[in-house]
Amino acid sequence: MELTQDNTRQIEEIMSSMDCPKDFKCYKSDFDDICKATHRGLDAYADCCDPGKTTCEFQVPFGRGVFCRCPLRVYVAKYLKK
């Protein structure tokens, strides 16, 4: 995936402000090895589309669904549509 300079700057800023238990595996794989999520308008959350597939400390159950609160995953879903 081709990232713009602004994307790269934003991603690096997000990564520097958080701890990732998976050592940023999604970033290191060029966002190919990433969970399925979609952004639906909530600034700090994305809809987790694989809630039963993996356990993740960023998953937040809500009603019948699950939200993802990983800042990097939310950014990728919102701006890179991946």
Secondary structure, DSSP 8 states (H G I E B T S, - for coil): ----HHHHHHHHHHHHT---TTTTHHHHTTTSS---EE--S-TT-EEES-TTT---TTEEEETTEEEE--HHHHHIIIII--
